[in-house]
Amino acid sequence: MKVSSVTLFFQKGFLVLLARFLRRCMFQVVSVIDALSLRLILVFQRVSIGKAAINFKSKL
């Protein structure tokens, strides 16, 4: 079976574009996960700071 060079050229271009698209999607997913985990860390820090302030006020 003979495949023309034009067909191979377009297949290669399609695969390159697909790889770039998937790489961007993976980067976006990782960025969203990192942002959510950072937000959870900040929320837990605020809660622990709030509890520390309440404990401090109750000792006064």
All heavy atoms as TSV, in Angstrom:
chain	resi	resn	atom	element	x	y	z
A	1	MET	N	N	0.839	-1.181	0.000
A	1	MET	CA	C	0.000	0.000	0.000
A	1	MET	C	C	0.887	1.248	0.000
A	1	MET	O	O	1.744	1.402	0.861
A	1	MET	CB	C	-0.897	-0.011	1.242
A	1	MET	CG	C	-1.851	1.134	1.313
A	1	MET	SD	S	-3.106	0.787	2.540
A	1	MET	CE	C	-2.833	2.093	3.658
A	2	LYS	N	N	0.679	2.103	-0.946
A	2	LYS	CA	C	1.497	3.300	-1.081
A	2	LYS	C	C	0.721	4.507	-0.543
A	2	LYS	O	O	-0.438	4.707	-0.871
A	2	LYS	CB	C	1.847	3.510	-2.551
A	2	LYS	CG	C	2.814	4.616	-2.779
A	2	LYS	CD	C	3.199	4.702	-4.243
A	2	LYS	CE	C	4.168	5.843	-4.425
A	2	LYS	NZ	N	4.528	6.018	-5.809
A	3	VAL	N	N	1.390	5.301	0.313
A	3	VAL	CA	C	0.776	6.494	0.883
A	3	VAL	C	C	1.521	7.701	0.329
A	3	VAL	O	O	2.745	7.731	0.314
A	3	VAL	CB	C	0.865	6.476	2.425
A	3	VAL	CG1	C	0.238	7.717	3.015
A	3	VAL	CG2	C	0.199	5.229	2.981
A	4	SER	N	N	0.792	8.670	-0.131
A	4	SER	CA	C	1.440	9.833	-0.735
A	4	SER	C	C	2.113	10.689	0.335
A	4	SER	O	O	1.735	10.683	1.507
A	4	SER	CB	C	0.426	10.667	-1.513
A	4	SER	OG	O	-0.435	11.327	-0.613
A	5	SER	N	N	3.112	11.437	-0.097
A	5	SER	CA	C	3.840	12.299	0.831
A	5	SER	C	C	2.948	13.437	1.328
A	5	SER	O	O	3.126	13.923	2.448
A	5	SER	CB	C	5.095	12.851	0.163
A	5	SER	OG	O	4.746	13.597	-0.982
A	6	VAL	N	N	1.975	13.840	0.522
A	6	VAL	CA	C	1.056	14.895	0.946
A	6	VAL	C	C	0.204	14.411	2.116
A	6	VAL	O	O	0.006	15.126	3.115
A	6	VAL	CB	C	0.156	15.344	-0.228
A	6	VAL	CG1	C	-0.884	16.338	0.239
A	6	VAL	CG2	C	0.999	15.923	-1.351
A	7	THR	N	N	-0.270	13.175	2.030
A	7	THR	CA	C	-1.070	12.608	3.116
A	7	THR	C	C	-0.242	12.509	4.388
A	7	THR	O	O	-0.715	12.868	5.478
A	7	THR	CB	C	-1.596	11.211	2.718
A	7	THR	OG1	O	-2.334	11.330	1.510
A	7	THR	CG2	C	-2.477	10.640	3.796
A	8	LEU	N	N	0.998	12.064	4.274
A	8	LEU	CA	C	1.873	11.969	5.450
A	8	LEU	C	C	2.148	13.350	6.045
A	8	LEU	O	O	2.205	13.509	7.262
A	8	LEU	CB	C	3.184	11.279	5.073
A	8	LEU	CG	C	3.080	9.795	4.739
A	8	LEU	CD1	C	4.424	9.270	4.279
A	8	LEU	CD2	C	2.590	9.008	5.944
A	9	PHE	N	N	2.309	14.345	5.171
A	9	PHE	CA	C	2.553	15.702	5.626
A	9	PHE	C	C	1.372	16.220	6.460
A	9	PHE	O	O	1.561	16.780	7.544
A	9	PHE	CB	C	2.788	16.618	4.412
A	9	PHE	CG	C	2.934	18.060	4.765
A	9	PHE	CD1	C	4.112	18.542	5.306
A	9	PHE	CD2	C	1.885	18.945	4.561
A	9	PHE	CE1	C	4.250	19.885	5.624
A	9	PHE	CE2	C	2.006	20.288	4.886
A	9	PHE	CZ	C	3.196	20.760	5.416
A	10	PHE	N	N	0.161	16.007	5.969
A	10	PHE	CA	C	-1.022	16.467	6.704
A	10	PHE	C	C	-1.224	15.675	7.996
A	10	PHE	O	O	-1.638	16.230	9.019
A	10	PHE	CB	C	-2.271	16.404	5.822
A	10	PHE	CG	C	-2.367	17.539	4.848
A	10	PHE	CD1	C	-2.295	17.312	3.486
A	10	PHE	CD2	C	-2.516	18.840	5.296
A	10	PHE	CE1	C	-2.377	18.357	2.592
A	10	PHE	CE2	C	-2.603	19.905	4.407
A	10	PHE	CZ	C	-2.530	19.662	3.047
A	11	GLN	N	N	-0.926	14.393	7.967
A	11	GLN	CA	C	-1.049	13.597	9.188
A	11	GLN	C	C	-0.056	14.071	10.242
A	11	GLN	O	O	-0.395	14.182	11.422
A	11	GLN	CB	C	-0.811	12.112	8.885
A	11	GLN	CG	C	-1.974	11.448	8.188
A	11	GLN	CD	C	-1.696	9.992	7.884
A	11	GLN	OE1	O	-0.566	9.521	7.967
A	11	GLN	NE2	N	-2.742	9.265	7.510
A	12	LYS	N	N	1.164	14.367	9.800
A	12	LYS	CA	C	2.175	14.861	10.738
A	12	LYS	C	C	1.743	16.205	11.320
A	12	LYS	O	O	1.850	16.432	12.532
A	12	LYS	CB	C	3.516	15.003	10.026
A	12	LYS	CG	C	4.624	15.487	10.913
A	12	LYS	CD	C	5.932	15.636	10.142
A	12	LYS	CE	C	6.999	16.249	11.003
A	12	LYS	NZ	N	8.213	16.520	10.244
A	13	GLY	N	N	1.243	17.101	10.486
A	13	GLY	CA	C	0.772	18.405	10.964
A	13	GLY	C	C	-0.370	18.256	11.948
A	13	GLY	O	O	-0.415	18.950	12.980
A	14	PHE	N	N	-1.296	17.351	11.651
A	14	PHE	CA	C	-2.420	17.114	12.557
A	14	PHE	C	C	-1.932	16.591	13.907
A	14	PHE	O	O	-2.392	17.040	14.965
A	14	PHE	CB	C	-3.394	16.115	11.923
A	14	PHE	CG	C	-4.507	15.711	12.840
A	14	PHE	CD1	C	-5.546	16.576	13.125
A	14	PHE	CD2	C	-4.508	14.460	13.445
A	14	PHE	CE1	C	-6.566	16.212	13.976
A	14	PHE	CE2	C	-5.517	14.081	14.301
A	14	PHE	CZ	C	-6.555	14.965	14.568
A	15	LEU	N	N	-0.986	15.671	13.880
A	15	LEU	CA	C	-0.470	15.111	15.132
A	15	LEU	C	C	0.275	16.159	15.953
A	15	LEU	O	O	0.177	16.180	17.178
A	15	LEU	CB	C	0.438	13.916	14.837
A	15	LEU	CG	C	-0.275	12.663	14.348
A	15	LEU	CD1	C	0.744	11.591	13.969
A	15	LEU	CD2	C	-1.232	12.141	15.394
A	16	VAL	N	N	1.000	17.044	15.278
A	16	VAL	CA	C	1.706	18.111	15.993
A	16	VAL	C	C	0.699	19.044	16.672
A	16	VAL	O	O	0.858	19.398	17.845
A	16	VAL	CB	C	2.622	18.895	15.027
A	16	VAL	CG1	C	3.130	20.180	15.666
A	16	VAL	CG2	C	3.791	18.021	14.593
A	17	LEU	N	N	-0.335	19.433	15.930
A	17	LEU	CA	C	-1.357	20.314	16.523
A	17	LEU	C	C	-2.094	19.630	17.665
A	17	LEU	O	O	-2.394	20.252	18.688
A	17	LEU	CB	C	-2.349	20.760	15.448
A	17	LEU	CG	C	-1.788	21.717	14.392
A	17	LEU	CD1	C	-2.841	21.997	13.328
A	17	LEU	CD2	C	-1.320	23.001	15.038
A	18	LEU	N	N	-2.382	18.346	17.507
A	18	LEU	CA	C	-3.053	17.598	18.563
A	18	LEU	C	C	-2.179	17.524	19.817
A	18	LEU	O	O	-2.668	17.701	20.938
A	18	LEU	CB	C	-3.393	16.187	18.059
A	18	LEU	CG	C	-4.134	15.280	19.033
A	18	LEU	CD1	C	-5.498	15.865	19.375
A	18	LEU	CD2	C	-4.277	13.884	18.448
A	19	ALA	N	N	-0.892	17.286	19.625
A	19	ALA	CA	C	0.024	17.217	20.768
A	19	ALA	C	C	0.079	18.558	21.498
A	19	ALA	O	O	0.057	18.600	22.731
A	19	ALA	CB	C	1.412	16.801	20.297
A	20	ARG	N	N	0.126	19.656	20.742
A	20	ARG	CA	C	0.147	20.977	21.376
A	20	ARG	C	C	-1.139	21.246	22.144
A	20	ARG	O	O	-1.115	21.771	23.262
A	20	ARG	CB	C	0.340	22.061	20.316
A	20	ARG	CG	C	1.723	22.088	19.740
A	20	ARG	CD	C	1.837	23.168	18.683
A	20	ARG	NE	N	3.138	23.130	18.044
A	20	ARG	CZ	C	3.463	23.823	16.971
A	20	ARG	NH1	N	2.555	24.619	16.405
A	20	ARG	NH2	N	4.666	23.741	16.458
A	21	PHE	N	N	-2.257	20.892	21.548
A	21	PHE	CA	C	-3.551	21.093	22.200
A	21	PHE	C	C	-3.631	20.292	23.498
A	21	PHE	O	O	-4.046	20.821	24.541
A	21	PHE	CB	C	-4.673	20.687	21.247
A	21	PHE	CG	C	-6.036	20.739	21.858
A	21	PHE	CD1	C	-6.667	21.950	22.059
A	21	PHE	CD2	C	-6.688	19.571	22.243
A	21	PHE	CE1	C	-7.937	22.007	22.634
A	21	PHE	CE2	C	-7.944	19.616	22.813
A	21	PHE	CZ	C	-8.559	20.835	23.011
A	22	LEU	N	N	-3.234	19.031	23.449
A	22	LEU	CA	C	-3.301	18.185	24.646
A	22	LEU	C	C	-2.349	18.689	25.723
A	22	LEU	O	O	-2.673	18.640	26.913
A	22	LEU	CB	C	-2.987	16.733	24.276
A	22	LEU	CG	C	-4.060	16.048	23.424
A	22	LEU	CD1	C	-3.599	14.654	23.026
A	22	LEU	CD2	C	-5.380	15.983	24.152
A	23	ARG	N	N	-1.196	19.188	25.321
A	23	ARG	CA	C	-0.244	19.719	26.297
A	23	ARG	C	C	-0.846	20.932	26.995
A	23	ARG	O	O	-0.732	21.084	28.214
A	23	ARG	CB	C	1.054	20.100	25.591
A	23	ARG	CG	C	2.186	20.352	26.553
A	23	ARG	CD	C	3.501	20.684	25.883
A	23	ARG	NE	N	3.708	19.943	24.659
A	23	ARG	CZ	C	4.220	20.475	23.547
A	23	ARG	NH1	N	4.557	21.738	23.513
A	23	ARG	NH2	N	4.404	19.740	22.482
A	24	ARG	N	N	-1.518	21.806	26.230
A	24	ARG	CA	C	-2.163	22.974	26.840
A	24	ARG	C	C	-3.283	22.557	27.775
A	24	ARG	O	O	-3.459	23.140	28.848
A	24	ARG	CB	C	-2.716	23.896	25.761
A	24	ARG	CG	C	-1.651	24.699	25.070
A	24	ARG	CD	C	-2.254	25.688	24.115
A	24	ARG	NE	N	-1.203	26.366	23.371
A	24	ARG	CZ	C	-1.385	27.013	22.248
A	24	ARG	NH1	N	-2.592	27.055	21.714
A	24	ARG	NH2	N	-0.396	27.605	21.640
A	25	CYS	N	N	-4.057	21.559	27.382
A	25	CYS	CA	C	-5.144	21.079	28.245
A	25	CYS	C	C	-4.594	20.533	29.547
A	25	CYS	O	O	-5.129	20.817	30.622
A	25	CYS	CB	C	-5.955	19.998	27.532
A	25	CYS	SG	S	-7.010	20.643	26.231
A	26	MET	N	N	-3.519	19.761	29.456
A	26	MET	CA	C	-2.921	19.211	30.675
A	26	MET	C	C	-2.409	20.331	31.568
A	26	MET	O	O	-2.568	20.296	32.790
A	26	MET	CB	C	-1.777	18.254	30.324
A	26	MET	CG	C	-2.236	16.945	29.726
A	26	MET	SD	S	-3.285	16.000	30.853
A	26	MET	CE	C	-2.141	15.671	32.154
A	27	PHE	N	N	-1.795	21.349	30.968
A	27	PHE	CA	C	-1.300	22.481	31.751
A	27	PHE	C	C	-2.449	23.199	32.446
A	27	PHE	O	O	-2.337	23.578	33.615
A	27	PHE	CB	C	-0.543	23.450	30.846
A	27	PHE	CG	C	-0.012	24.650	31.565
A	27	PHE	CD1	C	1.084	24.544	32.400
A	27	PHE	CD2	C	-0.629	25.876	31.420
A	27	PHE	CE1	C	1.560	25.652	33.076
A	27	PHE	CE2	C	-0.163	26.987	32.103
A	27	PHE	CZ	C	0.937	26.877	32.930
A	28	GLN	N	N	-3.574	23.367	31.750
A	28	GLN	CA	C	-4.729	24.029	32.340
A	28	GLN	C	C	-5.292	23.220	33.502
A	28	GLN	O	O	-5.653	23.773	34.542
A	28	GLN	CB	C	-5.825	24.258	31.283
A	28	GLN	CG	C	-5.446	25.262	30.232
A	28	GLN	CD	C	-5.302	26.667	30.786
A	28	GLN	OE1	O	-5.949	27.031	31.745
A	28	GLN	NE2	N	-4.431	27.446	30.188
A	29	VAL	N	N	-5.367	21.901	33.329
A	29	VAL	CA	C	-5.884	21.039	34.396
A	29	VAL	C	C	-4.984	21.124	35.620
A	29	VAL	O	O	-5.453	21.279	36.747
A	29	VAL	CB	C	-6.014	19.581	33.900
A	29	VAL	CG1	C	-6.267	18.628	35.052
A	29	VAL	CG2	C	-7.121	19.473	32.867
A	30	VAL	N	N	-3.678	21.066	35.406
A	30	VAL	CA	C	-2.736	21.156	36.527
A	30	VAL	C	C	-2.849	22.516	37.199
A	30	VAL	O	O	-2.837	22.618	38.428
A	30	VAL	CB	C	-1.292	20.892	36.036
A	30	VAL	CG1	C	-0.281	21.218	37.108
A	30	VAL	CG2	C	-1.149	19.436	35.609
A	31	SER	N	N	-3.006	23.577	36.415
A	31	SER	CA	C	-3.132	24.923	36.988
A	31	SER	C	C	-4.392	25.037	37.839
A	31	SER	O	O	-4.367	25.622	38.920
A	31	SER	CB	C	-3.172	25.967	35.875
A	31	SER	OG	O	-1.962	25.967	35.168
A	32	VAL	N	N	-5.496	24.487	37.371
A	32	VAL	CA	C	-6.745	24.540	38.132
A	32	VAL	C	C	-6.617	23.736	39.420
A	32	VAL	O	O	-7.027	24.192	40.495
A	32	VAL	CB	C	-7.922	24.019	37.274
A	32	VAL	CG1	C	-9.157	23.785	38.123
A	32	VAL	CG2	C	-8.226	24.990	36.146
A	33	ILE	N	N	-6.026	22.555	39.345
A	33	ILE	CA	C	-5.853	21.724	40.543
A	33	ILE	C	C	-4.948	22.431	41.552
A	33	ILE	O	O	-5.232	22.460	42.756
A	33	ILE	CB	C	-5.296	20.340	40.158
A	33	ILE	CG1	C	-6.369	19.560	39.391
A	33	ILE	CG2	C	-4.842	19.575	41.392
A	33	ILE	CD1	C	-5.881	18.262	38.803
A	34	ASP	N	N	-3.857	23.038	41.068
A	34	ASP	CA	C	-2.962	23.770	41.971
A	34	ASP	C	C	-3.685	24.953	42.611
A	34	ASP	O	O	-3.527	25.211	43.803
A	34	ASP	CB	C	-1.728	24.270	41.215
A	34	ASP	CG	C	-0.774	23.139	40.867
A	34	ASP	OD1	O	-0.912	22.039	41.449
A	34	ASP	OD2	O	0.111	23.370	40.018
A	35	ALA	N	N	-4.475	25.670	41.826
A	35	ALA	CA	C	-5.198	26.820	42.363
A	35	ALA	C	C	-6.211	26.379	43.419
A	35	ALA	O	O	-6.349	27.033	44.459
A	35	ALA	CB	C	-5.899	27.571	41.234
A	36	LEU	N	N	-6.912	25.282	43.155
A	36	LEU	CA	C	-7.892	24.798	44.133
A	36	LEU	C	C	-7.212	24.327	45.407
A	36	LEU	O	O	-7.692	24.592	46.510
A	36	LEU	CB	C	-8.723	23.667	43.524
A	36	LEU	CG	C	-9.721	24.093	42.451
A	36	LEU	CD1	C	-10.371	22.858	41.838
A	36	LEU	CD2	C	-10.769	25.019	43.025
A	37	SER	N	N	-6.092	23.626	45.280
A	37	SER	CA	C	-5.396	23.154	46.480
A	37	SER	C	C	-4.839	24.336	47.265
A	37	SER	O	O	-4.881	24.349	48.493
A	37	SER	CB	C	-4.288	22.169	46.119
A	37	SER	OG	O	-3.295	22.790	45.344
A	38	LEU	N	N	-4.342	25.361	46.563
A	38	LEU	CA	C	-3.855	26.547	47.254
A	38	LEU	C	C	-4.997	27.255	47.967
A	38	LEU	O	O	-4.848	27.711	49.100
A	38	LEU	CB	C	-3.191	27.497	46.255
A	38	LEU	CG	C	-2.606	28.780	46.818
A	38	LEU	CD1	C	-1.530	28.466	47.844
A	38	LEU	CD2	C	-2.051	29.645	45.711
A	39	ARG	N	N	-6.150	27.318	47.327
A	39	ARG	CA	C	-7.312	27.958	47.958
A	39	ARG	C	C	-7.727	27.190	49.213
A	39	ARG	O	O	-8.053	27.800	50.237
A	39	ARG	CB	C	-8.466	28.023	46.960
A	39	ARG	CG	C	-9.654	28.772	47.474
A	39	ARG	CD	C	-10.708	28.900	46.391
A	39	ARG	NE	N	-11.906	29.524	46.893
A	39	ARG	CZ	C	-12.142	30.822	46.863
A	39	ARG	NH1	N	-11.248	31.627	46.335
A	39	ARG	NH2	N	-13.262	31.322	47.336
A	40	LEU	N	N	-7.702	25.851	49.144
A	40	LEU	CA	C	-8.043	25.060	50.329
A	40	LEU	C	C	-7.050	25.294	51.447
A	40	LEU	O	O	-7.421	25.404	52.618
A	40	LEU	CB	C	-8.089	23.569	49.969
A	40	LEU	CG	C	-9.301	23.119	49.159
A	40	LEU	CD1	C	-9.143	21.662	48.763
A	40	LEU	CD2	C	-10.577	23.317	49.952
A	41	ILE	N	N	-5.777	25.404	51.100
A	41	ILE	CA	C	-4.759	25.660	52.119
A	41	ILE	C	C	-5.028	27.011	52.777
A	41	ILE	O	O	-4.972	27.142	54.002
A	41	ILE	CB	C	-3.347	25.622	51.493
A	41	ILE	CG1	C	-3.001	24.182	51.109
A	41	ILE	CG2	C	-2.309	26.186	52.447
A	41	ILE	CD1	C	-1.749	24.055	50.270
A	42	LEU	N	N	-5.337	28.035	51.965
A	42	LEU	CA	C	-5.608	29.358	52.532
A	42	LEU	C	C	-6.851	29.349	53.414
A	42	LEU	O	O	-6.876	29.994	54.458
A	42	LEU	CB	C	-5.762	30.382	51.401
A	42	LEU	CG	C	-4.483	30.714	50.634
A	42	LEU	CD1	C	-4.808	31.625	49.459
A	42	LEU	CD2	C	-3.464	31.351	51.539
A	43	VAL	N	N	-7.873	28.602	52.999
A	43	VAL	CA	C	-9.093	28.517	53.805
A	43	VAL	C	C	-8.791	27.867	55.147
A	43	VAL	O	O	-9.211	28.356	56.199
A	43	VAL	CB	C	-10.191	27.734	53.046
A	43	VAL	CG1	C	-11.327	27.352	53.980
A	43	VAL	CG2	C	-10.711	28.559	51.886
A	44	PHE	N	N	-8.027	26.767	55.128
A	44	PHE	CA	C	-7.699	26.098	56.388
A	44	PHE	C	C	-6.817	26.976	57.270
A	44	PHE	O	O	-6.945	26.964	58.486
A	44	PHE	CB	C	-7.019	24.750	56.123
A	44	PHE	CG	C	-7.988	23.686	55.683
A	44	PHE	CD1	C	-7.765	22.965	54.518
A	44	PHE	CD2	C	-9.124	23.400	56.410
A	44	PHE	CE1	C	-8.650	21.995	54.104
A	44	PHE	CE2	C	-10.021	22.428	56.010
A	44	PHE	CZ	C	-9.771	21.728	54.849
A	45	GLN	N	N	-5.939	27.763	56.670
A	45	GLN	CA	C	-5.107	28.663	57.467
A	45	GLN	C	C	-5.966	29.727	58.131
A	45	GLN	O	O	-5.766	30.057	59.297
A	45	GLN	CB	C	-4.035	29.326	56.593
A	45	GLN	CG	C	-2.899	28.402	56.246
A	45	GLN	CD	C	-1.889	29.060	55.332
A	45	GLN	OE1	O	-2.141	30.121	54.768
A	45	GLN	NE2	N	-0.756	28.434	55.178
A	46	ARG	N	N	-6.941	30.257	57.395
A	46	ARG	CA	C	-7.823	31.273	57.978
A	46	ARG	C	C	-8.637	30.693	59.119
A	46	ARG	O	O	-8.832	31.331	60.150
A	46	ARG	CB	C	-8.759	31.840	56.915
A	46	ARG	CG	C	-8.071	32.755	55.947
A	46	ARG	CD	C	-9.036	33.319	54.952
A	46	ARG	NE	N	-8.346	34.085	53.936
A	46	ARG	CZ	C	-8.872	34.453	52.802
A	46	ARG	NH1	N	-10.119	34.118	52.518
A	46	ARG	NH2	N	-8.178	35.146	51.938
A	47	VAL	N	N	-9.107	29.463	58.939
A	47	VAL	CA	C	-9.895	28.824	60.002
A	47	VAL	C	C	-9.028	28.614	61.229
A	47	VAL	O	O	-9.446	28.906	62.350
A	47	VAL	CB	C	-10.479	27.481	59.487
A	47	VAL	CG1	C	-11.042	26.669	60.642
A	47	VAL	CG2	C	-11.547	27.736	58.446
A	48	SER	N	N	-7.804	28.152	61.049
A	48	SER	CA	C	-6.939	27.905	62.201
A	48	SER	C	C	-6.535	29.212	62.870
A	48	SER	O	O	-6.436	29.289	64.091
A	48	SER	CB	C	-5.701	27.105	61.787
A	48	SER	OG	O	-4.921	27.836	60.866
A	49	ILE	N	N	-6.342	30.279	62.084
A	49	ILE	CA	C	-6.034	31.584	62.681
A	49	ILE	C	C	-7.239	32.099	63.465
A	49	ILE	O	O	-7.101	32.641	64.564
A	49	ILE	CB	C	-5.613	32.594	61.574
A	49	ILE	CG1	C	-4.254	32.194	61.013
A	49	ILE	CG2	C	-5.584	34.010	62.102
A	49	ILE	CD1	C	-3.844	32.984	59.783
A	50	GLY	N	N	-8.437	31.900	62.910
A	50	GLY	CA	C	-9.652	32.316	63.613
A	50	GLY	C	C	-9.829	31.564	64.921
A	50	GLY	O	O	-10.187	32.150	65.942
A	51	LYS	N	N	-9.567	30.268	64.914
A	51	LYS	CA	C	-9.675	29.479	66.147
A	51	LYS	C	C	-8.635	29.926	67.167
A	51	LYS	O	O	-8.917	30.003	68.358
A	51	LYS	CB	C	-9.484	27.985	65.835
A	51	LYS	CG	C	-10.671	27.361	65.150
A	51	LYS	CD	C	-10.427	25.882	64.909
A	51	LYS	CE	C	-11.601	25.234	64.217
A	51	LYS	NZ	N	-11.357	23.818	63.919
A	52	ALA	N	N	-7.434	30.237	66.697
A	52	ALA	CA	C	-6.388	30.704	67.613
A	52	ALA	C	C	-6.791	32.030	68.241
A	52	ALA	O	O	-6.574	32.254	69.441
A	52	ALA	CB	C	-5.057	30.846	66.868
A	53	ALA	N	N	-7.404	32.909	67.459
A	53	ALA	CA	C	-7.840	34.197	68.000
A	53	ALA	C	C	-8.948	34.009	69.024
A	53	ALA	O	O	-8.964	34.662	70.071
A	53	ALA	CB	C	-8.317	35.102	66.857
A	54	ILE	N	N	-9.866	33.094	68.770
A	54	ILE	CA	C	-10.953	32.819	69.713
A	54	ILE	C	C	-10.395	32.229	70.992
A	54	ILE	O	O	-10.776	32.619	72.107
A	54	ILE	CB	C	-12.001	31.869	69.066
A	54	ILE	CG1	C	-12.749	32.606	67.957
A	54	ILE	CG2	C	-12.965	31.348	70.121
A	54	ILE	CD1	C	-13.618	31.705	67.106
A	55	ASN	N	N	-9.455	31.292	70.876
A	55	ASN	CA	C	-8.839	30.709	72.068
A	55	ASN	C	C	-8.077	31.755	72.864
A	55	ASN	O	O	-8.083	31.757	74.086
A	55	ASN	CB	C	-7.895	29.573	71.663
A	55	ASN	CG	C	-8.644	28.345	71.177
A	55	ASN	OD1	O	-9.823	28.173	71.479
A	55	ASN	ND2	N	-7.976	27.506	70.413
A	56	PHE	N	N	-7.401	32.664	72.163
A	56	PHE	CA	C	-6.652	33.707	72.839
A	56	PHE	C	C	-7.594	34.646	73.597
A	56	PHE	O	O	-7.328	35.013	74.736
A	56	PHE	CB	C	-5.811	34.502	71.819
A	56	PHE	CG	C	-5.009	35.596	72.426
A	56	PHE	CD1	C	-3.857	35.314	73.154
A	56	PHE	CD2	C	-5.394	36.926	72.284
A	56	PHE	CE1	C	-3.115	36.328	73.721
A	56	PHE	CE2	C	-4.657	37.947	72.858
A	56	PHE	CZ	C	-3.503	37.646	73.585
A	57	LYS	N	N	-8.720	35.018	72.958
A	57	LYS	CA	C	-9.680	35.907	73.617
A	57	LYS	C	C	-10.315	35.234	74.821
A	57	LYS	O	O	-10.594	35.883	75.830
A	57	LYS	CB	C	-10.773	36.329	72.622
A	57	LYS	CG	C	-10.306	37.322	71.594
A	57	LYS	CD	C	-11.430	37.666	70.635
A	57	LYS	CE	C	-10.959	38.596	69.541
A	57	LYS	NZ	N	-12.018	38.902	68.568
A	58	SER	N	N	-10.546	33.939	74.744
A	58	SER	CA	C	-11.187	33.245	75.867
A	58	SER	C	C	-10.249	33.119	77.055
A	58	SER	O	O	-10.684	33.007	78.187
A	58	SER	CB	C	-11.689	31.875	75.428
A	58	SER	OG	O	-10.584	31.038	75.100
A	59	LYS	N	N	-8.953	33.163	76.821
A	59	LYS	CA	C	-7.980	33.085	77.918
A	59	LYS	C	C	-7.838	34.424	78.644
A	59	LYS	O	O	-7.348	34.476	79.747
A	59	LYS	CB	C	-6.620	32.630	77.392
A	59	LYS	CG	C	-6.609	31.198	76.954
A	59	LYS	CD	C	-5.250	30.779	76.445
A	59	LYS	CE	C	-5.264	29.336	75.968
A	59	LYS	NZ	N	-3.984	28.923	75.424
A	60	LEU	N	N	-8.247	35.519	77.988
A	60	LEU	CA	C	-8.120	36.840	78.605
A	60	LEU	C	C	-9.114	37.082	79.671
A	60	LEU	O	O	-9.946	36.723	80.177
A	60	LEU	CB	C	-8.242	37.940	77.533
A	60	LEU	CG	C	-7.116	38.016	76.540
A	60	LEU	CD1	C	-7.401	39.116	75.524
A	60	LEU	CD2	C	-5.811	38.336	77.245
